Amino acid sequence: VFNALSAGLVMGFMVLPTIASVSEDAMSAVPAGLREGAFGLGASRMQVSTRVVFPAALSGIVAAVVLGVSRAIGETMIVLVAAGLEPNLTLDPRESVETMTTFIGATAGGDIPTGSLKYQTIFAVGTALFFITLVMNAIAIRFVRRYRQIY
């Protein structure tokens, strides 16, 4: 029960409303004139959705996904409880795992002497997590700027 699959399912259910809500806002922000123009040219509802609305809202949808993934990466307690807390990396989702944030939470919760290897490891893992998030956000910002359409 305590494995990567259960933690992944819980995290997926947790971030899905955020992604759906922000994506819906991005799609509803597409001007009605674009939709009406496509309908006027004889496009079906499916064609308007896939060929007009989705491409116009793509930057907002990508931003929603990045927001959801960033929220999932930053979550500690759900994964701390559901993943099983075994520091191994495996491709089998049925095995117990430990993520970077759960390592920080579990290690920092104990009595660790200042200056010890475990104490320094907390800061090393935190720095790595910071840079991973920074790179993800930089890629997302570049993607959003590249595909943003101004109306």
C-alpha positions, 0 to 999 in steps of 0.5 A: 500500500505504501509505494510510489503508485499510491503516492502518484495517484494521490498527487495526481488527484490533488493537482488535477483540479488546479490544472483543470481550473487554470486550463479552463481559464486559459481556454475561456480567455480565447476571444469569441471572435476567433470561435465565431470566425471558425464557425462562420467558415463552416468548422464543427465544434470539434474542429473549433476546439482542436484547431482554434481554441486549443492552439490559442490557449496552449501557453496557458495550458502549459502554464497550468501543467507547470503549476500543477507539477511544481505544486506536486514537487513541493508537496511533502506530507502526502508523499511522506505518508504514502510512498513508504520512505525507503531511500531507493530509486526504482522504475517499479511503481509498486516499490517504496520510494523516498522523494527529495522533499520527503527526505528533507522532511524526514531527516530534518524532523530528527535530532541531527547534530549541526555540521554532521553529514546528514545536516549538510545533506539536507541543504544539498538536497534543498539546493538541488530541488531549488535548481530543478524547480528553477529550470522547470520554471525557466523552460515553462516561461520560455514556452509560454512566451514563445507560444503566447498569442496576443489579441 
